Amino acid sequence: RTKAHWDYLMDEMVWLSKEFQKERKWKQSQCRKFARLVERSKLDVESRRIKREEQQKLAIRRKASDLSKMVMTWWSKVERVVVHKQQNEVEKIEKSRLDRRLDRLVAKTERCSKMLAKRVGAFVTPARSESMAHSQPRSQRRVTFRDEEADRLSDANEATSRKLDQMFRDEARDADYERESDDEEEVDDETTLAEEERLARK
């Protein structure tokens, strides 16, 4: 339908109510703004000084926080470097200990091989025993040679088994007490070698 006079009046009232709302909000914002300006303008000298000191303290604390962060970062880097150096030192010590242990094992192996070679060479029939064997009759000579050979082989087997047992015991003792000093280990090796030589002489 076409608008009547009343419809136009209602539209005008709606527009006017919206204008009143906008004007009220604008006035409230202006009041808050003027109140803050008045509060700032009426601050006395003492309050301004206190506020300025507080701002300076806050700035100092911020600067100190930044410096402390920088110091902590630097010390964390230094700590990483120190840890890396300590790891390198530990690796060097462990490597030197393993090298010494390997050298001892190689030396023991060489000594054992030399002793076995000496024993095998000692089991070969000497020229003197051969001459004595030739002077005997053939049957007696054959029996004597077999007995001597059997005795030598049994002695060699026993000595070899004792040597292997001693080597295994030494290896187990080295594994259990690998942190002992080198002097004590050398003394143990010398006593073991002296005992082996005494057994070999027997």
Contact map, one row per residue, 1 for C-alpha under 8 A:
1110000000000000000000000000000000000000000000000000000000000000000000000000000000000000000000000000000000000000000000000000000000000000000000000000000000000000000000000000000000000000000000000000000000
1111000000000000000000000000000000000000000000000000000000000000000000000000000000000000000000000000000000000000000000000000000000000000000000000000000000000000000000000000000000000000000000000000000000
1111111100000000000000000000000000000000000000000000000000000000000000000000000000000000000000000000000000000000000000000000000000000000000000000000000000000000000000000000000000000000000000000000000000
0111111100000000000000000000000000000000000000000000000000000000000000000000000000000000000000000000000000000000000000000000000000000000000000000000000000000000000000000000000000000000000000000000000000
0011111110000000000000000000000000000000000000000000000000000000000000000000000000000000000000000000000000000000000000000000000000000000000000000000000000000000000000000000000000000000000000000000000000
0011111111000000000000000000000000000000000000000000000000000000000000000000000000000000000000000000000000000000000000000000000000000000000000000000000000000000000000000000000000000000000000000000000000
0011111111100000000000000000000000000000000000000000000000000000000000000000000000000000000000000000000000000000000000000000000000000000000000000000000000000000000000000000000000000000000000000000000000
0011111111110000000000000000000000000000000000000000000000000000000000000000000000000000000000000000000000000000000000000000000000000000000000000000000000000000000000000000000000000000000000000000000000
0000111111111000000000000000000000000000000000000000000000000000000000000000000000000000000000000000000000000000000000000000000000000000000000000000000000000000000000000000000000000000000000000000000000
0000011111111100000000000000000000000000000000000000000000000000000000000000000000000000000000000000000000000000000000000000000000000000000000000000000000000000000000000000000000000000000000000000000000
0000001111111110000000000000000000000000000000000000000000000000000000000000000000000000000000000000000000000000000000000000000000000000000000000000000000000000000000000000000000000000000000000000000000
0000000111111111000000000000000000000000000000000000000000000000000000000000000000000000000000000000000000000000000000000000000000000000000000000000000000000000000000000000000000000000000000000000000000
0000000011111111100000000000000000000000000000000000000000000000000000000000000000000000000000000000000000000000000000000000000000000000000000000000000000000000000000000000000000000000000000000000000000
0000000001111111110000000000000000000000000000000000000000000000000000000000000000000000000000000000000000000000000000000000000000000000000000000000000000000000000000000000000000000000000000000000000000
0000000000111111111000000000000000000000000000000000000000000000000000000000000000000000000000000000000000000000000000000000000000000000000000000000000000000000000000000000000000000000000000000000000000
0000000000011111111100000000000000000000000000000000000000000000000000000000000000000000000000000000000000000000000000000000000000000000000000000000000000000000000000000000000000000000000000000000000000
0000000000001111111110000000000000000000000000000000000000000000000000000000000000000000000000000000000000000000000000000000000000000000000000000000000000000000000000000000000000000000000000000000000000
0000000000000111111111000000000000000000000000000000000000000000000000000000000000000000000000000000000000000000000000000000000000000000000000000000000000000000000000000000000000000000000000000000000000
0000000000000011111111100000000000000000000000000000000000000000000000000000000000000000000000000000000000000000000000000000000000000000000000000000000000000000000000000000000000000000000000000000000000
0000000000000001111111110000000000000000000000000000000000000000000000000000000000000000000000000000000000000000000000000000000000000000000000000000000000000000000000000000000000000000000000000000000000
0000000000000000111111111000000000000000000000000000000000000000000000000000000000000000000000000000000000000000000000000000000000000000000000000000000000000000000000000000000000000000000000000000000000
0000000000000000011111111100000000000000000000000000000000000000000000000000000000000000000000000000000000000000000000000000000000000000000000000000000000000000000000000000000000000000000000000000000000
0000000000000000001111111110000000000000000000000000000000000000000000000000000000000000000000000000000000000000000000000000000000000000000000000000000000000000000000000000000000000000000000000000000000
0000000000000000000111111111000000000000000000000000000000000000000000000000000000000000000000000000000000000000000000000000000000000000000000000000000000000000000000000000000000000000000000000000000000
0000000000000000000011111111100000000000000000000000000000000000000000000000000000000000000000000000000000000000000000000000000000000000000000000000000000000000000000000000000000000000000000000000000000
0000000000000000000001111111110000000000000000000000000000000000000000000000000000000000000000000000000000000000000000000000000000000000000000000000000000000000000000000000000000000000000000000000000000
0000000000000000000000111111111000000000000000000000000000000000000000000000000000000000000000000000000000000000000000000000000000000000000000000000000000000000000000000000000000000000000000000000000000
0000000000000000000000011111111100000000000000000000000000000000000000000000000000000000000000000000000000000000000000000000000000000000000000000000000000000000000000000000000000000000000000000000000000
0000000000000000000000001111111110000000000000000000000000000000000000000000000000000000000000000000000000000000000000000000000000000000000000000000000000000000000000000000000000000000000000000000000000
0000000000000000000000000111111111000000000000000000000000000000000000000000000000000000000000000000000000000000000000000000000000000000000000000000000000000000000000000000000000000000000000000000000000
0000000000000000000000000011111111100000000000000000000000000000000000000000000000000000000000000000000000000000000000000000000000000000000000000000000000000000000000000000000000000000000000000000000000
0000000000000000000000000001111111110000000000000000000000000000000000000000000000000000000000000000000000000000000000000000000000000000000000000000000000000000000000000000000000000000000000000000000000
0000000000000000000000000000111111111000000000000000000000000000000000000000000000000000000000000000000000000000000000000000000000000000000000000000000000000000000000000000000000000000000000000000000000
0000000000000000000000000000011111111100000000000000000000000000000000000000000000000000000000000000000000000000000000000000000000000000000000000000000000000000000000000000000000000000000000000000000000
0000000000000000000000000000001111111110000000000000000000000000000000000000000000000000000000000000000000000000000000000000000000000000000000000000000000000000000000000000000000000000000000000000000000
0000000000000000000000000000000111111111000000000000000000000000000000000000000000000000000000000000000000000000000000000000000000000000000000000000000000000000000000000000000000000000000000000000000000
0000000000000000000000000000000011111111100000000000000000000000000000000000000000000000000000000000000000000000000000000000000000000000000000000000000000000000000000000000000000000000000000000000000000
0000000000000000000000000000000001111111110000000000000000000000000000000000000000000000000000000000000000000000000000000000000000000000000000000000000000000000000000000000000000000000000000000000000000
0000000000000000000000000000000000111111111000000000000000000000000000000000000000000000000000000000000000000000000000000000000000000000000000000000000000000000000000000000000000000000000000000000000000
0000000000000000000000000000000000011111111000000000000000000000000000000000000000000000000000000000000000000000000000000000000000000000000000000000000000000000000000000000000000000000000000000000000000
0000000000000000000000000000000000001111111000000000000000000000000000000000000000000000000000000000000000000000000000000000000000000000000000000000000000000000000000000000000000000000000000000000000000
0000000000000000000000000000000000000111111100000000000000000000000000000000000000000000000000000000000000000000000000000000000000000000000000000000000000000000000000000000000000000000000000000000000000
0000000000000000000000000000000000000011111110110000000000000000000000000000000000000000000000000000000000000000000000000000000000000000000000000000000000000000000000000000000000000000000000000000000000
0000000000000000000000000000000000000000011111110000000000000000000000000000000000000000000000000000000000000000000000000000000000000000000000000000000000000000000000000000000000000000000000000000000000
0000000000000000000000000000000000000000001111111000000000000000000000000000000000000000000000000000000000000000000000000000000000000000000000000000000000000000000000000000000000000000000000000000000000
0000000000000000000000000000000000000000000111111100000000000000000000000000000000000000000000000000000000000000000000000000000000000000000000000000000000000000000000000000000000000000000000000000000000
0000000000000000000000000000000000000000001111111110000000000000000000000000000000000000000000000000000000000000000000000000000000000000000000000000000000000000000000000000000000000000000000000000000000
0000000000000000000000000000000000000000001111111111000000000000000000000000000000000000000000000000000000000000000000000000000000000000000000000000000000000000000000000000000000000000000000000000000000
0000000000000000000000000000000000000000000011111111100000000000000000000000000000000000000000000000000000000000000000000000000000000000000000000000000000000000000000000000000000000000000000000000000000
0000000000000000000000000000000000000000000001111111110000000000000000000000000000000000000000000000000000000000000000000000000000000000000000000000000000000000000000000000000000000000000000000000000000
0000000000000000000000000000000000000000000000111111111000000000000000000000000000000000000000000000000000000000000000000000000000000000000000000000000000000000000000000000000000000000000000000000000000
0000000000000000000000000000000000000000000000011111111100000000000000000000000000000000000000000000000000000000000000000000000000000000000000000000000000000000000000000000000000000000000000000000000000
0000000000000000000000000000000000000000000000001111111110000000000000000000000000000000000000000000000000000000000000000000000000000000000000000000000000000000000000000000000000000000000000000000000000
0000000000000000000000000000000000000000000000000111111111000000000000000000000000000000000000000000000000000000000000000000000000000000000000000000000000000000000000000000000000000000000000000000000000
0000000000000000000000000000000000000000000000000011111111100000000000000000000000000000000000000000000000000000000000000000000000000000000000000000000000000000000000000000000000000000000000000000000000
0000000000000000000000000000000000000000000000000001111111110000000000000000000000000000000000000000000000000000000000000000000000000000000000000000000000000000000000000000000000000000000000000000000000
0000000000000000000000000000000000000000000000000000111111111000000000000000000000000000000000000000000000000000000000000000000000000000000000000000000000000000000000000000000000000000000000000000000000
0000000000000000000000000000000000000000000000000000011111111100000000000000000000000000000000000000000000000000000000000000000000000000000000000000000000000000000000000000000000000000000000000000000000
0000000000000000000000000000000000000000000000000000001111111110000000000000000000000000000000000000000000000000000000000000000000000000000000000000000000000000000000000000000000000000000000000000000000
0000000000000000000000000000000000000000000000000000000111111111000000000000000000000000000000000000000000000000000000000000000000000000000000000000000000000000000000000000000000000000000000000000000000
0000000000000000000000000000000000000000000000000000000011111111100000000000000000000000000000000000000000000000000000000000000000000000000000000000000000000000000000000000000000000000000000000000000000
0000000000000000000000000000000000000000000000000000000001111111110000000000000000000000000000000000000000000000000000000000000000000000000000000000000000000000000000000000000000000000000000000000000000
0000000000000000000000000000000000000000000000000000000000111111111000000000000000000000000000000000000000000000000000000000000000000000000000000000000000000000000000000000000000000000000000000000000000
0000000000000000000000000000000000000000000000000000000000011111111100000000000000000000000000000000000000000000000000000000000000000000000000000000000000000000000000000000000000000000000000000000000000
0000000000000000000000000000000000000000000000000000000000001111111110000000000000000000000000000000000000000000000000000000000000000000000000000000000000000000000000000000000000000000000000000000000000
0000000000000000000000000000000000000000000000000000000000000111111111000000000000000000000000000000000000000000000000000000000000000000000000000000000000000000000000000000000000000000000000000000000000
0000000000000000000000000000000000000000000000000000000000000011111111100000000000000000000000000000000000000000000000000000000000000000000000000000000000000000000000000000000000000000000000000000000000
0000000000000000000000000000000000000000000000000000000000000001111111110000000000000000000000000000000000000000000000000000000000000000000000000000000000000000000000000000000000000000000000000000000000
0000000000000000000000000000000000000000000000000000000000000000111111111000000000000000000000000000000000000000000000000000000000000000000000000000000000000000000000000000000000000000000000000000000000
0000000000000000000000000000000000000000000000000000000000000000011111111100000000000000000000000000000000000000000000000000000000000000000000000000000000000000000000000000000000000000000000000000000000
0000000000000000000000000000000000000000000000000000000000000000001111111110000000000000000000000000000000000000000000000000000000000000000000000000000000000000000000000000000000000000000000000000000000
0000000000000000000000000000000000000000000000000000000000000000000111111111000000000000000000000000000000000000000000000000000000000000000000000000000000000000000000000000000000000000000000000000000000
0000000000000000000000000000000000000000000000000000000000000000000011111111100000000000000000000000000000000000000000000000000000000000000000000000000000000000000000000000000000000000000000000000000000
0000000000000000000000000000000000000000000000000000000000000000000001111111110000000000000000000000000000000000000000000000000000000000000000000000000000000000000000000000000000000000000000000000000000
0000000000000000000000000000000000000000000000000000000000000000000000111111111000000000000000000000000000000000000000000000000000000000000000000000000000000000000000000000000000000000000000000000000000
0000000000000000000000000000000000000000000000000000000000000000000000011111111100000000000000000000000000000000000000000000000000000000000000000000000000000000000000000000000000000000000000000000000000
0000000000000000000000000000000000000000000000000000000000000000000000001111111110000000000000000000000000000000000000000000000000000000000000000000000000000000000000000000000000000000000000000000000000
0000000000000000000000000000000000000000000000000000000000000000000000000111111111000000000000000000000000000000000000000000000000000000000000000000000000000000000000000000000000000000000000000000000000
0000000000000000000000000000000000000000000000000000000000000000000000000011111111100000000000000000000000000000000000000000000000000000000000000000000000000000000000000000000000000000000000000000000000
0000000000000000000000000000000000000000000000000000000000000000000000000001111111110000000000000000000000000000000000000000000000000000000000000000000000000000000000000000000000000000000000000000000000
0000000000000000000000000000000000000000000000000000000000000000000000000000111111111000000000000000000000000000000000000000000000000000000000000000000000000000000000000000000000000000000000000000000000
0000000000000000000000000000000000000000000000000000000000000000000000000000011111111100000000000000000000000000000000000000000000000000000000000000000000000000000000000000000000000000000000000000000000
0000000000000000000000000000000000000000000000000000000000000000000000000000001111111110000000000000000000000000000000000000000000000000000000000000000000000000000000000000000000000000000000000000000000
0000000000000000000000000000000000000000000000000000000000000000000000000000000111111111000000000000000000000000000000000000000000000000000000000000000000000000000000000000000000000000000000000000000000
0000000000000000000000000000000000000000000000000000000000000000000000000000000011111111100000000000000000000000000000000000000000000000000000000000000000000000000000000000000000000000000000000000000000
0000000000000000000000000000000000000000000000000000000000000000000000000000000001111111110000000000000000000000000000000000000000000000000000000000000000000000000000000000000000000000000000000000000000
0000000000000000000000000000000000000000000000000000000000000000000000000000000000111111111000000000000000000000000000000000000000000000000000000000000000000000000000000000000000000000000000000000000000
0000000000000000000000000000000000000000000000000000000000000000000000000000000000011111111100000000000000000000000000000000000000000000000000000000000000000000000000000000000000000000000000000000000000
0000000000000000000000000000000000000000000000000000000000000000000000000000000000001111111110000000000000000000000000000000000000000000000000000000000000000000000000000000000000000000000000000000000000
0000000000000000000000000000000000000000000000000000000000000000000000000000000000000111111111000000000000000000000000000000000000000000000000000000000000000000000000000000000000000000000000000000000000
0000000000000000000000000000000000000000000000000000000000000000000000000000000000000011111111100000000000000000000000000000000000000000000000000000000000000000000000000000000000000000000000000000000000
0000000000000000000000000000000000000000000000000000000000000000000000000000000000000001111111110000000000000000000000000000000000000000000000000000000000000000000000000000000000000000000000000000000000
0000000000000000000000000000000000000000000000000000000000000000000000000000000000000000111111111000000000000000000000000000000000000000000000000000000000000000000000000000000000000000000000000000000000
0000000000000000000000000000000000000000000000000000000000000000000000000000000000000000011111111100000000000000000000000000000000000000000000000000000000000000000000000000000000000000000000000000000000
0000000000000000000000000000000000000000000000000000000000000000000000000000000000000000001111111110000000000000000000000000000000000000000000000000000000000000000000000000000000000000000000000000000000
0000000000000000000000000000000000000000000000000000000000000000000000000000000000000000000111111111000000000000000000000000000000000000000000000000000000000000000000000000000000000000000000000000000000
0000000000000000000000000000000000000000000000000000000000000000000000000000000000000000000011111111100000000000000000000000000000000000000000000000000000000000000000000000000000000000000000000000000000
0000000000000000000000000000000000000000000000000000000000000000000000000000000000000000000001111111110000000000000000000000000000000000000000000000000000000000000000000000000000000000000000000000000000
0000000000000000000000000000000000000000000000000000000000000000000000000000000000000000000000111111111000000000000000000000000000000000000000000000000000000000000000000000000000000000000000000000000000
0000000000000000000000000000000000000000000000000000000000000000000000000000000000000000000000011111111100000000000000000000000000000000000000000000000000000000000000000000000000000000000000000000000000
0000000000000000000000000000000000000000000000000000000000000000000000000000000000000000000000001111111110000000000000000000000000000000000000000000000000000000000000000000000000000000000000000000000000
0000000000000000000000000000000000000000000000000000000000000000000000000000000000000000000000000111111111000000000000000000000000000000000000000000000000000000000000000000000000000000000000000000000000
0000000000000000000000000000000000000000000000000000000000000000000000000000000000000000000000000011111111100000000000000000000000000000000000000000000000000000000000000000000000000000000000000000000000
0000000000000000000000000000000000000000000000000000000000000000000000000000000000000000000000000001111111110000000000000000000000000000000000000000000000000000000000000000000000000000000000000000000000
0000000000000000000000000000000000000000000000000000000000000000000000000000000000000000000000000000111111111000000000000000000000000000000000000000000000000000000000000000000000000000000000000000000000
0000000000000000000000000000000000000000000000000000000000000000000000000000000000000000000000000000011111111100000000000000000000000000000000000000000000000000000000000000000000000000000000000000000000
0000000000000000000000000000000000000000000000000000000000000000000000000000000000000000000000000000001111111110000000000000000000000000000000000000000000000000000000000000000000000000000000000000000000
0000000000000000000000000000000000000000000000000000000000000000000000000000000000000000000000000000000111111111000000000000000000000000000000000000000000000000000000000000000000000000000000000000000000
0000000000000000000000000000000000000000000000000000000000000000000000000000000000000000000000000000000011111111100000000000000000000000000000000000000000000000000000000000000000000000000000000000000000
0000000000000000000000000000000000000000000000000000000000000000000000000000000000000000000000000000000001111111110000000000000000000000000000000000000000000000000000000000000000000000000000000000000000
0000000000000000000000000000000000000000000000000000000000000000000000000000000000000000000000000000000000111111111000000000000000000000000000000000000000000000000000000000000000000000000000000000000000
0000000000000000000000000000000000000000000000000000000000000000000000000000000000000000000000000000000000011111111100000000000000000000000000000000000000000000001000000000000000000000000000000000000000
0000000000000000000000000000000000000000000000000000000000000000000000000000000000000000000000000000000000001111111110000000000000000000000000000000000000000000000000000000000000000000000000000000000000
0000000000000000000000000000000000000000000000000000000000000000000000000000000000000000000000000000000000000111111111000000000000000000000000000000000000000000000000000000000000000000000000000000000000
0000000000000000000000000000000000000000000000000000000000000000000000000000000000000000000000000000000000000011111111100000000000000000000000000000000000000000000000000000000000000000000000000000000000
0000000000000000000000000000000000000000000000000000000000000000000000000000000000000000000000000000000000000001111111110000000000000000000000000000000000000001000000000000000000000000000000000000000000
0000000000000000000000000000000000000000000000000000000000000000000000000000000000000000000000000000000000000000111111111000000000000000000000000000000000000000000000000000000000000000000000000000000000
0000000000000000000000000000000000000000000000000000000000000000000000000000000000000000000000000000000000000000011111111100000000000000000000000000000000000000000000000000000000000000000000000000000000
0000000000000000000000000000000000000000000000000000000000000000000000000000000000000000000000000000000000000000001111111110000000000000000000000000000000010000000000000000000000000000000000000000000000
0000000000000000000000000000000000000000000000000000000000000000000000000000000000000000000000000000000000000000000111111111000000000000000000000000000000010000000000000000000000000000000000000000000000
0000000000000000000000000000000000000000000000000000000000000000000000000000000000000000000000000000000000000000000011111111000000000000000000000000000000000000000000000000000000000000000000000000000000
0000000000000000000000000000000000000000000000000000000000000000000000000000000000000000000000000000000000000000000001111111100000000000000000000000000000000000000000000000000000000000000000000000000000
0000000000000000000000000000000000000000000000000000000000000000000000000000000000000000000000000000000000000000000000111111100000000000000000000000000100000000000000000000000000000000000000000000000000
0000000000000000000000000000000000000000000000000000000000000000000000000000000000000000000000000000000000000000000000011111110000000000000000000000000000000000000000000000000000000000000000000000000000
0000000000000000000000000000000000000000000000000000000000000000000000000000000000000000000000000000000000000000000000000111111011000000000000000000000000000000000000000000000000000000000000000000000000
0000000000000000000000000000000000000000000000000000000000000000000000000000000000000000000000000000000000000000000000000001111111000000000000000000000000000000000000000000000000000000000000000000000000
0000000000000000000000000000000000000000000000000000000000000000000000000000000000000000000000000000000000000000000000000000111111100000000000000000000000000000000000000000000000000000000000000000000000
0000000000000000000000000000000000000000000000000000000000000000000000000000000000000000000000000000000000000000000000000000011111110000000000000000000000000000000000000000000000000000000000000000000000
0000000000000000000000000000000000000000000000000000000000000000000000000000000000000000000000000000000000000000000000000000111111111000000000000000000000000000000000000000000000000000000000000000000000
0000000000000000000000000000000000000000000000000000000000000000000000000000000000000000000000000000000000000000000000000000111111111100000000000000000000000000000000000000000000000000000000000000000000
0000000000000000000000000000000000000000000000000000000000000000000000000000000000000000000000000000000000000000000000000000001111111110000000000000000000000000000000000000000000000000000000000000000000
0000000000000000000000000000000000000000000000000000000000000000000000000000000000000000000000000000000000000000000000000000000111111111000000000000000000000000000000000000000000000000000000000000000000
0000000000000000000000000000000000000000000000000000000000000000000000000000000000000000000000000000000000000000000000000000000011111111000010001000000000000000000000000000000000000000000000000000000000
0000000000000000000000000000000000000000000000000000000000000000000000000000000000000000000000000000000000000000000000000000000001111111110010000000000000000000000000000000000000000000000000000000000000
0000000000000000000000000000000000000000000000000000000000000000000000000000000000000000000000000000000000000000000000000000000000111111100000000000000000000000000000000000000000000000000000000000000000
0000000000000000000000000000000000000000000000000000000000000000000000000000000000000000000000000000000000000000000000000000000000011111110110000000000000000000000000000000000000000000000000000000000000
0000000000000000000000000000000000000000000000000000000000000000000000000000000000000000000000000000000000000000000000000000000000000111111110000000000000000000000000000000000000000000000000000000000000
0000000000000000000000000000000000000000000000000000000000000000000000000000000000000000000000000000000000000000000000000000000000000101111111000000000000000000000000000000000000000000000000000000000000
0000000000000000000000000000000000000000000000000000000000000000000000000000000000000000000000000000000000000000000000000000000000000000111111100000000000000000000000000000000000000000000000000000000000
0000000000000000000000000000000000000000000000000000000000000000000000000000000000000000000000000000000000000000000000000000000000000001111111110000000000000000000000000000000000000000000000000000000000
0000000000000000000000000000000000000000000000000000000000000000000000000000000000000000000000000000000000000000000000000000000000001101111111111000000000000000000000000000000000000000000000000000000000
0000000000000000000000000000000000000000000000000000000000000000000000000000000000000000000000000000000000000000000000000000000000000000011111111100000000000000000000000000000000000000000000000000000000
0000000000000000000000000000000000000000000000000000000000000000000000000000000000000000000000000000000000000000000000000000000000000000001111111110000000000000000000000000000000000000000000000000000000
0000000000000000000000000000000000000000000000000000000000000000000000000000000000000000000000000000000000000000000000000000000000000000000111111111000000000000000000000000000000000000000000000000000000
0000000000000000000000000000000000000000000000000000000000000000000000000000000000000000000000000000000000000000000000000000000000001000000011111111100000000000000000000000000000000000000000000000000000
0000000000000000000000000000000000000000000000000000000000000000000000000000000000000000000000000000000000000000000000000000000000000000000001111111110000000000000000000000000000000000000000000000000000
0000000000000000000000000000000000000000000000000000000000000000000000000000000000000000000000000000000000000000000000000000000000000000000000111111111000000000000000000000000000000000000000000000000000
0000000000000000000000000000000000000000000000000000000000000000000000000000000000000000000000000000000000000000000000000000000000000000000000011111111100000000000000000000000000000000000000000000000000
0000000000000000000000000000000000000000000000000000000000000000000000000000000000000000000000000000000000000000000000000000000000000000000000001111111110000000000000000000000000000000000000000000000000
0000000000000000000000000000000000000000000000000000000000000000000000000000000000000000000000000000000000000000000000000000000000000000000000000111111111000000000000000000000000000000000000000000000000
0000000000000000000000000000000000000000000000000000000000000000000000000000000000000000000000000000000000000000000000000000000000000000000000000011111111100000000000000000000000000000000000000000000000
0000000000000000000000000000000000000000000000000000000000000000000000000000000000000000000000000000000000000000000000000010000000000000000000000001111111110000000000000000000000000000000000000000000000
0000000000000000000000000000000000000000000000000000000000000000000000000000000000000000000000000000000000000000000000000000000000000000000000000000111111111000000000000000000000000000000000000000000000
0000000000000000000000000000000000000000000000000000000000000000000000000000000000000000000000000000000000000000000000000000000000000000000000000000011111111100000000000000000000000000000000000000000000
0000000000000000000000000000000000000000000000000000000000000000000000000000000000000000000000000000000000000000000000000000000000000000000000000000001111111110000000000000000000000000000000000000000000
0000000000000000000000000000000000000000000000000000000000000000000000000000000000000000000000000000000000000000000000110000000000000000000000000000000111111111000000000000000000000000000000000000000000
0000000000000000000000000000000000000000000000000000000000000000000000000000000000000000000000000000000000000000000000000000000000000000000000000000000011111111100000000000000000000000000000000000000000
0000000000000000000000000000000000000000000000000000000000000000000000000000000000000000000000000000000000000000000000000000000000000000000000000000000001111111110000000000000000000000000000000000000000
0000000000000000000000000000000000000000000000000000000000000000000000000000000000000000000000000000000000000000000000000000000000000000000000000000000000111111111000000000000000000000000000000000000100
0000000000000000000000000000000000000000000000000000000000000000000000000000000000000000000000000000000000000000000100000000000000000000000000000000000000011111111100000000000000000000000000000000000000
0000000000000000000000000000000000000000000000000000000000000000000000000000000000000000000000000000000000000000000000000000000000000000000000000000000000001111111110000000000000000000000000000000000000
0000000000000000000000000000000000000000000000000000000000000000000000000000000000000000000000000000000000000000000000000000000000000000000000000000000000000111111111000000000000000000000000000000000000
0000000000000000000000000000000000000000000000000000000000000000000000000000000000000000000000000000000000000001000000000000000000000000000000000000000000000011111111100000000000000000000000000001000000
0000000000000000000000000000000000000000000000000000000000000000000000000000000000000000000000000000000000000000000000000000000000000000000000000000000000000001111111110000000000000000000000000000000000
0000000000000000000000000000000000000000000000000000000000000000000000000000000000000000000000000000000000000000000000000000000000000000000000000000000000000000111111111000000000000000000000000000000000
0000000000000000000000000000000000000000000000000000000000000000000000000000000000000000000000000000000000000000000000000000000000000000000000000000000000000000011111111100000000000000000000000000000000
0000000000000000000000000000000000000000000000000000000000000000000000000000000000000000000000000000000000000000000000000000000000000000000000000000000000000000001111111110000000000000000000000000000000
0000000000000000000000000000000000000000000000000000000000000000000000000000000000000000000000000000000000000000000000000000000000000000000000000000000000000000000111111111000000000000000000000000000000
0000000000000000000000000000000000000000000000000000000000000000000000000000000000000000000000000000000000000000000000000000000000000000000000000000000000000000000011111111100000000000000000000000000000
0000000000000000000000000000000000000000000000000000000000000000000000000000000000000000000000000000000000000000000000000000000000000000000000000000000000000000000001111111110000000000000000000000000000
0000000000000000000000000000000000000000000000000000000000000000000000000000000000000000000000000000000000000000000000000000000000000000000000000000000000000000000000111111111000000000000000000000000000
0000000000000000000000000000000000000000000000000000000000000000000000000000000000000000000000000000000000000000000000000000000000000000000000000000000000000000000000011111111100000000000000000000000000
0000000000000000000000000000000000000000000000000000000000000000000000000000000000000000000000000000000000000000000000000000000000000000000000000000000000000000000000001111111111000000000000000000000000
0000000000000000000000000000000000000000000000000000000000000000000000000000000000000000000000000000000000000000000000000000000000000000000000000000000000000000000000000111111111000000000000000000000000
0000000000000000000000000000000000000000000000000000000000000000000000000000000000000000000000000000000000000000000000000000000000000000000000000000000000000000000000000011111111000000000000000000000000
0000000000000000000000000000000000000000000000000000000000000000000000000000000000000000000000000000000000000000000000000000000000000000000000000000000000000000000000000001111111000000000000000000000000
0000000000000000000000000000000000000000000000000000000000000000000000000000000000000000000000000000000000000000000000000000000000000000000000000000000000000000000000000000111111110000000000000000000000
0000000000000000000000000000000000000000000000000000000000000000000000000000000000000000000000000000000000000000000000000000000000000000000000000000000000000000000000000000111111110000000000000000000000
0000000000000000000000000000000000000000000000000000000000000000000000000000000000000000000000000000000000000000000000000000000000000000000000000000000000000000000000000000000011111000000000000000000000
0000000000000000000000000000000000000000000000000000000000000000000000000000000000000000000000000000000000000000000000000000000000000000000000000000000000000000000000000000000011111101100000000000000000
0000000000000000000000000000000000000000000000000000000000000000000000000000000000000000000000000000000000000000000000000000000000000000000000000000000000000000000000000000000000111111100000000000000000
0000000000000000000000000000000000000000000000000000000000000000000000000000000000000000000000000000000000000000000000000000000000000000000000000000000000000000000000000000000000011111110000000000000000
0000000000000000000000000000000000000000000000000000000000000000000000000000000000000000000000000000000000000000000000000000000000000000000000000000000000000000000000000000000000001111111000000000000000
0000000000000000000000000000000000000000000000000000000000000000000000000000000000000000000000000000000000000000000000000000000000000000000000000000000000000000000000000000000000011111111100000000000000
0000000000000000000000000000000000000000000000000000000000000000000000000000000000000000000000000000000000000000000000000000000000000000000000000000000000000000000000000000000000011111111110000000000000
0000000000000000000000000000000000000000000000000000000000000000000000000000000000000000000000000000000000000000000000000000000000000000000000000000000000000000000000000000000000000111111111000000000000
0000000000000000000000000000000000000000000000000000000000000000000000000000000000000000000000000000000000000000000000000000000000000000000000000000000000000000000000000000000000000011111111100000000000
0000000000000000000000000000000000000000000000000000000000000000000000000000000000000000000000000000000000000000000000000000000000000000000000000000000000000000000000000000000000000001111111110000000000
0000000000000000000000000000000000000000000000000000000000000000000000000000000000000000000000000000000000000000000000000000000000000000000000000000000000000000000000000000000000000000111111111000000000
0000000000000000000000000000000000000000000000000000000000000000000000000000000000000000000000000000000000000000000000000000000000000000000000000000000000000000000000000000000000000000011111111100000000
0000000000000000000000000000000000000000000000000000000000000000000000000000000000000000000000000000000000000000000000000000000000000000000000000000000000000000000000000000000000000000001111111110000000
0000000000000000000000000000000000000000000000000000000000000000000000000000000000000000000000000000000000000000000000000000000000000000000000000000000000000000000000000000000000000000000111111111000000
0000000000000000000000000000000000000000000000000000000000000000000000000000000000000000000000000000000000000000000000000000000000000000000000000000000000000000000000000000000000000000000011111111100000
0000000000000000000000000000000000000000000000000000000000000000000000000000000000000000000000000000000000000000000000000000000000000000000000000000000000000000000000000000000000000000000001111111110000
0000000000000000000000000000000000000000000000000000000000000000000000000000000000000000000000000000000000000000000000000000000000000000000000000000000000000000000000000000000000000000000000111111111000
0000000000000000000000000000000000000000000000000000000000000000000000000000000000000000000000000000000000000000000000000000000000000000000000000000000000000000001000000000000000000000000000011111111100
0000000000000000000000000000000000000000000000000000000000000000000000000000000000000000000000000000000000000000000000000000000000000000000000000000000000000000000000000000000000000000000000001111111110
0000000000000000000000000000000000000000000000000000000000000000000000000000000000000000000000000000000000000000000000000000000000000000000000000000000000000000000000000000000000000000000000000111111111
0000000000000000000000000000000000000000000000000000000000000000000000000000000000000000000000000000000000000000000000000000000000000000000000000000000000000000000000000000000000000000000000000011111111
0000000000000000000000000000000000000000000000000000000000000000000000000000000000000000000000000000000000000000000000000000000000000000000000000000000000000010000000000000000000000000000000000001111111
0000000000000000000000000000000000000000000000000000000000000000000000000000000000000000000000000000000000000000000000000000000000000000000000000000000000000000000000000000000000000000000000000000111111
0000000000000000000000000000000000000000000000000000000000000000000000000000000000000000000000000000000000000000000000000000000000000000000000000000000000000000000000000000000000000000000000000000011111
